[in-house]
Amino acid sequence: MDVVLVGLPGSGKSAVGRRLAHRHGATFVDLDDVIEKAAGRTIPEIFADRGEAAFRALERQAVADLGTAHRGPDVRTVVATGGGAVIDPRNRWALYRGRVPVWLDVRPEVLAQRLRRSPNVRPLIVGRDPMGAIRDLVRDRDRFYSAAHRLNGVAELASIVERVDELVARVAGDPDPTILLRGHSLGGELVIGEGIAAAVIGDALRGLRARRAILVSEPGAWSAIGEAIDAALAADGWPVERILLPQGESAKRLAVIETAAGQLAALHAERGEPLVAIGGGALGDAAGFVAASWLRGVPLIQVPTTLVAQIDSSIGGKTGVDLPEGKNLVGAFQNGNGGRRSARRRRWRLSATSGCLRSWSTTARRSPRATRRPLPTEPSPSSSSVRRGRRSRSSTSTRRSRARPMGGSRSTLVTHSGTPSKPPAGSASCSTARPSPTACGPRSGSAR
């Protein structure tokens, strides 16, 4: 197997990589050294003379020259990447797929101290305050590094190498699905990967403390991938229930929603139990509306099985059903002002085009203030705040507590397609996270 070390400048990738390769008798590849040899000049000179774009092109070629990953339990190659190598989705595909990526995570304060003492010139740091520059890089690159196995890089070198060894031994016996991106936004978490459907659904269920998986699908999608997901979840120890809706637009009728709600009632589905929607856009719209309306909002995990569902209908929080008077006239929208709502959201979206799995999850939890703090009592008319003609703090708090929403919908999206023979083009577009459905009604003036 190959081990790939990623992280910010100064995190110790080269030092750890050399020591790890020596321990296993493996080949050590420092991508920065490879680039300098190919260009015949140092990296600062390349940046100064030709610009960052030219450097990234050389870097991309160096990654491509690594070839295919070595399979097997023995460590054959250790690769130390440049800090920005994994920004390019083509590089991530080549470095993460079939290899063991390890992120050496170091606090910005420690990195800034190391860079101040380092004799090496870092083109993206030089001339700037190291702390500010590092914080900017953390903000821009964290979602790319987070796809790798995270290790604390603030330790003795021997200790870090030992932990990397333990990780490699664990992964060698049970290789993980390939994760290409794990990002954070105001909407929540975004994850892109290959072969991740069952694992991600299981993780989402555990994160929600669910006691079972309730799968909502239609006959075509169920025979295509639903049965396989059912079997994988069952093998993982999850009790699985199944609700089948009609195929296509026939699922988007209020009568179908009523029938599905009746089945949930028969299953005694509780507010914290997620629905796993497996199907195309129509199925996702219907199941999303069921999730947004059942008990005023329950978690939702979407597995869109068509291209349109993957890139459109399952994104943006649109759910709804049709009426004789028009399409999508009854539905639910997510309030995009997540930072000001009492509900806390977390979203995962695992995504890729042609051949990877895409999954997105949004979790809205009850506000601890709304559920745990007792409502304050109203002040008596004789209180000093009333005598002065001002509204008391407790009165204001009471009104806000009463108006605060007590729940919200939670959703996860997982998209399945075949296995590609080459990196998916344009997978970088998956890095944009957008709101997902809740029990909120449609905004004023919106038709869909």
VEXTORVO-720718 format. One record per residue (C-alpha): x, y, z; residue in three letters. Coordinates in nm, 4 decimals. Each point is the difference from the previous one (the first is absolute). Example, Ala and Ser with C-alpha at 12.3 -4.5 7.8 and 13.67 -1.06 7.14 Angstrom:
// residues 2
      east     north        up  residu
    1.2300   -0.4500    0.7800     Ala
    0.1370    0.3440   -0.0660     Ser
// end
This chain:
// residues 448
      east     north        up  residu
    0.0000    0.0000    0.0000     Met
    0.0968    0.3624   -0.0349     Asp
   -0.0147    0.2579    0.2777     Val
   -0.0651    0.3640   -0.0894     Val
    0.0777    0.2745    0.2517     Leu
   -0.1917    0.3260   -0.0327     Val
   -0.0165    0.3144    0.2077     Gly
    0.0911    0.3667    0.0196     Leu
    0.3532    0.1312   -0.0548     Pro
    0.2170   -0.0786    0.3002     Gly
   -0.2103   -0.2922    0.1242     Ser
    0.2916   -0.2431   -0.0349     Gly
   -0.1066   -0.2038   -0.3025     Lys
    0.3521   -0.0450   -0.1378     Ser
    0.1560   -0.0897    0.3355     Ala
   -0.2721   -0.2499    0.0860     Val
    0.0021   -0.1418   -0.3519     Gly
    0.3726   -0.0665   -0.0024     Arg
   -0.0101   -0.1701    0.3377     Arg
   -0.3045   -0.2101   -0.0944     Leu
    0.1507   -0.1074   -0.3330     Ala
    0.3265   -0.0955    0.1707     His
   -0.1862   -0.2103    0.2553     Arg
   -0.1785   -0.2001   -0.2715     His
    0.2771   -0.0029   -0.2575     Gly
   -0.2358    0.1851   -0.2325     Ala
    0.0610    0.2614   -0.2695     Thr
   -0.0327    0.3568    0.1192     Phe
   -0.1312    0.2618   -0.2433     Val
    0.0045    0.3684    0.0896     Asp
   -0.2115    0.1697   -0.2652     Leu
    0.1712    0.3357    0.0525     Asp
    0.3385   -0.1602   -0.0712     Asp
   -0.1402   -0.1685   -0.3099     Val
   -0.1324    0.3337   -0.1288     Ile
    0.3298    0.1797    0.0605     Glu
    0.1958   -0.2667   -0.1839     Lys
   -0.2408    0.0048   -0.2942     Ala
    0.0059    0.3810   -0.0259     Ala
    0.3699    0.0439    0.0730     Gly
   -0.0707    0.2755    0.2519     Arg
   -0.1310    0.0435    0.3522     Thr
   -0.3656    0.0372    0.0820     Ile
    0.0355    0.3673    0.1058     Pro
    0.1664    0.0675   -0.3369     Glu
   -0.2840   -0.1737   -0.1849     Ile
   -0.2548    0.2133    0.1852     Phe
    0.1973    0.3173   -0.0643     Ala
    0.0738   -0.0613   -0.3693     Asp
   -0.3006   -0.1955   -0.1236     Arg
   -0.2723    0.0441    0.2612     Gly
   -0.2049   -0.2363    0.2106     Glu
   -0.1988   -0.1353   -0.2972     Ala
    0.3182   -0.1323   -0.1615     Ala
    0.1065   -0.1569    0.3283     Phe
   -0.3370   -0.1734    0.0381     Arg
    0.0311   -0.1422   -0.3496     Ala
    0.3402   -0.1486    0.0889     Leu
   -0.1466   -0.1304    0.3233     Glu
   -0.2882   -0.1654   -0.1825     Arg
    0.2454   -0.1732   -0.2339     Gln
    0.2069   -0.1217    0.2967     Ala
   -0.3116   -0.1506    0.1570     Val
   -0.0973   -0.1673   -0.3276     Ala
    0.3495   -0.1492   -0.0285     Asp
   -0.0582   -0.1924    0.3226     Leu
   -0.2085   -0.2440   -0.2028     Gly
   -0.2534   -0.2377    0.1483     Thr
   -0.0028   -0.0831    0.3663     Ala
    0.1705   -0.3131    0.1252     His
   -0.2420   -0.2547    0.1407     Arg
    0.0894   -0.2186    0.2919     Gly
    0.0678    0.0231    0.3728     Pro
    0.3664    0.1054   -0.0253     Asp
    0.0972    0.3650   -0.0195     Val
    0.1693    0.0439   -0.3378     Arg
    0.0041    0.3781   -0.0481     Thr
   -0.0281    0.2998    0.2319     Val
   -0.0931    0.3302   -0.1649     Val
    0.0453    0.3418    0.1617     Ala
   -0.2141    0.2524   -0.1834     Thr
    0.0244    0.3744   -0.0212     Gly
   -0.2469    0.1883    0.2155     Gly
   -0.2244    0.0933   -0.2939     Gly
    0.0265   -0.3180   -0.2053     Ala
   -0.3393   -0.1324    0.1069     Val
   -0.1887    0.3136   -0.1028     Ile
   -0.0218   -0.1273   -0.3580     Asp
   -0.2736   -0.2696   -0.0132     Pro
    0.2042   -0.1944   -0.2556     Arg
    0.2853   -0.0211    0.2469     Asn
   -0.2306   -0.1082    0.2803     Arg
   -0.1419   -0.2743   -0.2182     Trp
    0.3483   -0.1285   -0.0776     Ala
    0.1387    0.0386    0.3524     Leu
   -0.2943   -0.1192    0.2099     Tyr
   -0.1523   -0.2757   -0.2131     Arg
    0.1520   -0.3350    0.0899     Gly
    0.2577    0.1587    0.2293     Arg
    0.0070    0.0828    0.3706     Val
   -0.0108    0.3794    0.0408     Pro
    0.1129    0.1331    0.3369     Val
   -0.0541    0.3602    0.1074     Trp
    0.2602    0.1346    0.2418     Leu
   -0.2123    0.2581    0.1767     Asp
    0.1938    0.2672    0.1876     Val
   -0.1385    0.3048    0.1774     Arg
    0.0545    0.3282   -0.1862     Pro
    0.1938    0.1440    0.2955     Glu
    0.2509   -0.2851   -0.0146     Val
    0.0293    0.0233   -0.3772     Leu
    0.0646    0.3737    0.0167     Ala
    0.2845   -0.0549    0.2464     Gln
    0.1519   -0.2716   -0.2167     Arg
   -0.0193    0.2127   -0.3142     Leu
    0.1651    0.2981    0.1731     Arg
    0.2982   -0.2221    0.0836     Arg
    0.0077   -0.1941   -0.3282     Ser
    0.2738    0.0812   -0.2546     Pro
   -0.2274   -0.1176   -0.2821     Asn
   -0.1821    0.2699   -0.1936     Val
   -0.3743   -0.0604   -0.0276     Arg
   -0.1324    0.2041   -0.2954     Pro
   -0.3512    0.0293    0.1407     Leu
    0.1292    0.1071    0.3432     Ile
    0.2964    0.2259   -0.0774     Val
   -0.0661    0.3705    0.0502     Gly
   -0.3080   -0.0638    0.2117     Arg
   -0.0749   -0.0466    0.3669     Asp
    0.0468   -0.3781    0.0447     Pro
   -0.2961   -0.0327    0.2346     Met
   -0.2391    0.1821   -0.2305     Gly
    0.1254   -0.1877   -0.3045     Ala
   -0.0371   -0.3363    0.1735     Ile
   -0.3535    0.0797    0.1126     Arg
   -0.0930    0.0891   -0.3572     Asp
    0.1430   -0.3304   -0.1244     Leu
   -0.1878   -0.1911    0.2706     Val
   -0.3244    0.1613   -0.1104     Arg
    0.0625   -0.0776   -0.3669     Asp
    0.1435   -0.3517    0.0297     Arg
   -0.1532   -0.1619    0.3059     Asp
   -0.2725   -0.1723   -0.2036     Arg
    0.2636   -0.1674   -0.2201     Phe
    0.2212   -0.1160    0.2852     Tyr
   -0.2969   -0.1256    0.2018     Ser
   -0.0636   -0.2715   -0.2571     Ala
    0.3188   -0.1706    0.1221     Ala
    0.0533   -0.1825    0.3269     His
    0.0710    0.2725    0.2536     Arg
    0.2949   -0.0289    0.2382     Leu
    0.1201    0.2586    0.2477     Asn
    0.3313    0.1249   -0.1369     Gly
    0.1072    0.1707    0.3235     Val
    0.2129   -0.2735    0.1554     Ala
    0.3439   -0.1528   -0.0149     Glu
    0.0933   -0.1268   -0.3442     Leu
    0.0324   -0.3600    0.1180     Ala
   -0.3432    0.0150    0.1601     Ser
   -0.1631    0.1313   -0.3191     Ile
    0.1653   -0.2695   -0.2100     Val
   -0.1214   -0.2630    0.2458     Glu
   -0.3596    0.1240   -0.0254     Arg
    0.0196    0.0039   -0.3799     Val
    0.1209   -0.3589    0.0137     Asp
   -0.2945   -0.0996    0.2186     Glu
   -0.2404    0.1672   -0.2390     Leu
    0.1531   -0.1725   -0.3028     Val
   -0.0246   -0.3379    0.1706     Ala
   -0.3657    0.0569    0.0820     Arg
   -0.0939    0.1183   -0.3489     Val
    0.1941   -0.2819   -0.1684     Ala
   -0.2278   -0.2599    0.1535     Gly
   -0.3235    0.1846   -0.0749     Asp
    0.0427    0.2690   -0.2658     Pro
   -0.2348    0.2939    0.0290     Asp
   -0.2073    0.1450   -0.2832     Pro
    0.1773    0.2813   -0.1809     Thr
   -0.0895    0.3431    0.1353     Ile
    0.1072    0.2871   -0.2223     Leu
   -0.1295    0.3023    0.1879     Leu
   -0.1460    0.0774    0.3392     Arg
   -0.0982    0.3626    0.0379     Gly
   -0.1804    0.2284    0.2420     His
   -0.2304    0.2885   -0.0769     Ser
   -0.2777    0.1968    0.1655     Leu
   -0.2320   -0.2753   -0.1205     Gly
    0.2106   -0.2784    0.1446     Gly
    0.2430   -0.2639   -0.1250     Glu
    0.0749   -0.0994   -0.3573     Leu
    0.1615   -0.3324   -0.0891     Val
    0.0958   -0.1394   -0.3409     Ile
    0.1140   -0.3551   -0.0553     Gly
   -0.0195   -0.3314   -0.1806     Glu
   -0.1573   -0.3184    0.1344     Gly
   -0.1381    0.1827    0.3013     Ile
   -0.3782   -0.0531   -0.0101     Ala
   -0.0529   -0.2646    0.2671     Ala
    0.2802    0.1286    0.2216     Ala
   -0.1230    0.3592   -0.0145     Val
   -0.3619   -0.0935    0.0646     Ile
    0.1130   -0.2081    0.2964     Gly
    0.2073    0.2873    0.1344     Asp
   -0.2943    0.2382   -0.0415     Ala
   -0.2296   -0.2388    0.1840     Leu
    0.2474   -0.0350    0.2845     Arg
    0.0465    0.3755    0.0131     Gly
   -0.3753    0.0430    0.0342     Leu
   -0.0175   -0.2807    0.2582     Arg
   -0.2575   -0.1773   -0.2114     Ala
   -0.1246   -0.3406    0.1030     Arg
   -0.0734   -0.1176   -0.3549     Arg
   -0.0007    0.1053   -0.3646     Ala
   -0.3294    0.0745   -0.1732     Ile
    0.0531   -0.0254   -0.3758     Leu
   -0.2417    0.1814   -0.2320     Val
    0.0309   -0.0973   -0.3658     Ser
   -0.1855   -0.0998   -0.3161     Glu
    0.0126   -0.3344   -0.1863     Pro
    0.2535    0.0934   -0.2686     Gly
    0.2530    0.1626    0.2311     Ala
   -0.0493   -0.2708    0.2584     Trp
    0.0943   -0.2766   -0.2401     Ser
    0.2941    0.2047   -0.1338     Ala
    0.1755    0.0919    0.3245     Ile
   -0.2499    0.0008    0.2850     Gly
    0.0322   -0.3700    0.0710     Glu
    0.3798    0.0262    0.0122     Ala
   -0.0162    0.2898    0.2457     Ile
   -0.2547   -0.1930    0.2060     Asp
    0.2326   -0.3002    0.0169     Ala
    0.3038    0.2124    0.0885     Ala
   -0.1841    0.1773    0.2808     Leu
   -0.1336   -0.3290    0.1325     Ala
    0.3506   -0.1445   -0.0058     Ala
    0.1111    0.3028    0.2001     Asp
   -0.2556   -0.0908    0.2653     Gly
   -0.2797    0.2447   -0.0860     Trp
   -0.3637   -0.1090    0.0147     Pro
   -0.1486    0.1114   -0.3307     Val
   -0.3598    0.0948   -0.0856     Glu
   -0.1205    0.0654   -0.3550     Arg
   -0.2669    0.2290   -0.1467     Ile
   -0.0604   -0.0161   -0.3763     Leu
   -0.1615    0.2913   -0.1825     Leu
   -0.1269   -0.0004   -0.3610     Pro
    0.2537    0.0582   -0.2749     Gln
    0.0540    0.3406   -0.1625     Gly
   -0.2325    0.2987    0.0385     Glu
   -0.2702   -0.2268    0.1402     Ser
    0.1851    0.0179    0.3308     Ala
   -0.0566    0.3752    0.0234     Lys
   -0.3650   -0.0105    0.1017     Arg
   -0.1510    0.0912    0.3350     Leu
   -0.1769   -0.3361    0.0134     Ala
    0.3375   -0.1748   -0.0245     Val
    0.1406    0.2235    0.2744     Ile
   -0.2944   -0.0904    0.2208     Glu
    0.0572   -0.3702   -0.0622     Thr
    0.3708    0.0316    0.0803     Ala
   -0.0792    0.1917    0.3169     Ala
   -0.2387   -0.2770    0.0989     Gly
    0.2779   -0.2546   -0.0433     Gln
    0.2297    0.2111    0.2166     Leu
   -0.2707    0.0109    0.2628     Ala
   -0.0284   -0.3774   -0.0141     Ala
    0.3779   -0.0220    0.0485     Leu
   -0.0237    0.2413    0.2952     His
    0.2659    0.2163   -0.1642     Ala
    0.1307    0.2593    0.2412     Glu
    0.1352    0.3476   -0.0620     Arg
    0.3651   -0.1028    0.0223     Gly
   -0.0319   -0.2855   -0.2499     Glu
    0.1295    0.0843   -0.3494     Pro
   -0.1619   -0.0917   -0.3286     Leu
    0.2335   -0.1302   -0.2724     Val
   -0.1382    0.1002   -0.3419     Ala
    0.1338   -0.2149   -0.2870     Ile
   -0.1094    0.1075   -0.3457     Gly
   -0.0127    0.2744   -0.2592     Gly
   -0.1192    0.3567    0.0227     Gly
   -0.3704   -0.0754    0.0407     Ala
    0.0653   -0.2512    0.2759     Leu
    0.2344    0.2419    0.1740     Gly
   -0.2566    0.2809   -0.0171     Asp
   -0.2722   -0.2199    0.1465     Ala
    0.2152   -0.1615    0.2676     Ala
    0.1446    0.3390    0.0885     Gly
   -0.3467    0.1415    0.0512     Phe
   -0.0906   -0.2997    0.2168     Val
    0.3115    0.0607    0.2094     Ala
   -0.0686    0.3729    0.0252     Ala
   -0.3608   -0.0500    0.1103     Ser
    0.0036   -0.3203    0.2065     Trp
    0.0057    0.1061    0.3657     Leu
    0.0826    0.3506   -0.1303     Arg
    0.3353   -0.1113   -0.1347     Gly
    0.2156   -0.3121    0.0282     Val
    0.3499   -0.0785   -0.1308     Pro
    0.0317   -0.0786   -0.3701     Leu
    0.2666   -0.1944   -0.1885     Ile
   -0.0302    0.0263   -0.3777     Gln
    0.1537   -0.2480   -0.2427     Val
   -0.0733    0.1534   -0.3441     Pro
    0.0311   -0.2614   -0.2712     Thr
   -0.0313    0.2180   -0.3118     Thr
    0.2265    0.2714   -0.1366     Leu
   -0.2718    0.2649    0.0271     Val
   -0.0592   -0.0915    0.3629     Ala
    0.3713    0.0049    0.0754     Gln
    0.0693    0.3448   -0.1435     Ile
   -0.3346    0.1747    0.0408     Asp
   -0.3029   -0.1257    0.1877     Ser
    0.1853   -0.1395    0.3005     Ser
    0.1953    0.3242    0.0417     Ile
   -0.1329    0.3243    0.1389     Gly
   -0.2595   -0.1252    0.2443     Gly
   -0.2957   -0.0202   -0.2373     Lys
   -0.2664   -0.2540    0.0926     Thr
   -0.3612   -0.0092   -0.1097     Gly
   -0.2949   -0.1725   -0.1595     Val
   -0.2313    0.0846   -0.2857     Asp
   -0.3630    0.1116   -0.0114     Leu
   -0.2388   -0.0187   -0.2972     Pro
    0.0569    0.3743   -0.0357     Glu
    0.3788   -0.0273   -0.0395     Gly
    0.3298   -0.1600    0.0983     Lys
    0.1736    0.0417    0.3340     Asn
   -0.2702    0.2257    0.1414     Leu
    0.0189   -0.1650    0.3428     Val
    0.3439   -0.0449    0.1512     Gly
    0.2673    0.1163    0.2391     Ala
    0.3052    0.2221   -0.0319     Phe
    0.3033    0.0367    0.2215     Gln
    0.0545    0.3399    0.1577     Asn
    0.3475    0.0938   -0.1170     Gly
    0.0630    0.2296    0.2971     Asn
    0.1459   -0.2868    0.1989     Gly
    0.2201    0.2152    0.2192     Gly
   -0.2992    0.1739    0.1610     Arg
   -0.2248   -0.2951    0.0617     Arg
   -0.0071   -0.1708    0.3349     Ser
    0.0356   -0.3388   -0.1686     Ala
    0.3572   -0.1074   -0.0604     Arg
    0.0686   -0.1545   -0.3392     Arg
    0.2560   -0.2430   -0.1259     Arg
    0.0054   -0.1081   -0.3622     Arg
    0.1989   -0.2679   -0.1728     Trp
    0.0021   -0.0202   -0.3729     Arg
    0.2028   -0.2767   -0.1527     Leu
    0.0221    0.0602   -0.3669     Ser
    0.1655   -0.0840   -0.3240     Ala
   -0.0925   -0.0354   -0.3611     Thr
    0.0286   -0.3044   -0.2217     Ser
    0.0953   -0.2806    0.2197     Gly
    0.0217    0.1256    0.3552     Cys
   -0.2484    0.0232    0.2783     Leu
   -0.1430    0.3281    0.1035     Arg
   -0.1549    0.0497    0.3388     Ser
   -0.1272    0.3041    0.1830     Trp
   -0.1359    0.0239    0.3522     Ser
   -0.1556    0.2871    0.1875     Thr
   -0.0806   -0.0288    0.3640     Thr
   -0.2100    0.2502    0.1899     Ala
   -0.0027   -0.0593    0.3715     Arg
   -0.2151    0.1516    0.2665     Arg
    0.1480    0.3032    0.1616     Ser
    0.1320   -0.0836    0.3464     Pro
   -0.1342    0.3340    0.1229     Arg
   -0.3456   -0.0758   -0.1346     Ala
   -0.0226   -0.3525    0.1381     Thr
    0.2003   -0.0026    0.3212     Arg
   -0.0432    0.3406    0.1565     Arg
   -0.3332    0.0466    0.1829     Pro
   -0.2117    0.2875   -0.1210     Leu
    0.0528    0.3043    0.2187     Pro
   -0.2963    0.1275    0.1904     Thr
   -0.1700    0.3258   -0.0905     Glu
    0.0959    0.2912    0.2284     Pro
   -0.2507    0.1322    0.2421     Ser
   -0.1594    0.3365   -0.0773     Pro
    0.1840    0.1479    0.2966     Ser
    0.3459   -0.0783   -0.1375     Ser
    0.2325    0.2943   -0.0417     Ser
    0.0373   -0.0582   -0.3761     Ser
   -0.3735    0.0318   -0.0499     Val
   -0.0254    0.3112    0.2189     Arg
    0.2686    0.1645   -0.2104     Arg
   -0.2069   -0.0742   -0.3091     Gly
    0.2497   -0.2467   -0.1508     Arg
   -0.0567   -0.3593   -0.0981     Arg
    0.1795   -0.2360    0.2340     Ser
    0.2677   -0.2382   -0.1221     Arg
   -0.1918   -0.3035    0.1236     Ser
   -0.3099    0.1097   -0.1906     Ser
    0.1999    0.0336   -0.3211     Thr
    0.1663   -0.3355    0.0581     Ser
   -0.3372   -0.1638    0.0549     Thr
   -0.1366    0.1299   -0.3277     Arg
    0.3100   -0.1117   -0.1884     Arg
   -0.0068   -0.3430    0.1614     Ser
   -0.3613   -0.0482   -0.0957     Arg
    0.0679    0.1009   -0.3576     Ala
    0.3145   -0.2089   -0.0343     Arg
   -0.0479   -0.3032   -0.2305     Pro
    0.0335   -0.3272    0.1832     Met
    0.1001   -0.2231   -0.2870     Gly
    0.1119   -0.0151   -0.3576     Gly
    0.0633   -0.2404   -0.2781     Ser
    0.3303   -0.1685   -0.0504     Arg
    0.1192   -0.1374   -0.3263     Ser
    0.2767   -0.2040   -0.1532     Thr
    0.0605   -0.0561   -0.3689     Leu
    0.1796   -0.3004   -0.1484     Val
    0.0381   -0.0419   -0.3754     Thr
    0.1041   -0.3259   -0.1617     His
    0.1432   -0.0632   -0.3463     Ser
    0.2446   -0.2381   -0.1653     Gly
    0.3777   -0.0278    0.0334     Thr
    0.1973    0.2335   -0.2290     Pro
    0.3187   -0.0837   -0.1821     Ser
    0.1318    0.3544    0.0404     Lys
   -0.0496    0.2948    0.2368     Pro
   -0.3412    0.1633   -0.0276     Pro
    0.0261    0.3259   -0.1898     Ala
   -0.1291    0.3055    0.1765     Gly
   -0.0310   -0.1608    0.3422     Ser
    0.1121    0.3270    0.1514     Ala
   -0.3524    0.1288   -0.0517     Ser
   -0.1111   -0.2272    0.2799     Cys
    0.1668    0.2251    0.2555     Ser
   -0.2951    0.2378    0.0228     Thr
   -0.2384   -0.0884    0.2815     Ala
   -0.3534    0.1314   -0.0081     Arg
   -0.2937   -0.0120    0.2402     Pro
   -0.2184   -0.3069    0.0315     Ser
   -0.3617   -0.0607    0.0968     Pro
   -0.1514    0.0681    0.3394     Thr
   -0.3486    0.0180    0.1339     Ala
   -0.0098    0.3706   -0.0842     Cys
   -0.2691    0.1003   -0.2436     Gly
    0.0807    0.1692   -0.3309     Pro
    0.1212    0.3546    0.0076     Arg
   -0.2412    0.2695   -0.0918     Ser
   -0.0126    0.0445   -0.3747     Gly
    0.1756   -0.3280   -0.0882     Ser
   -0.1735   -0.2494   -0.2243     Ala
    0.2465   -0.2892    0.0365     Arg
// end
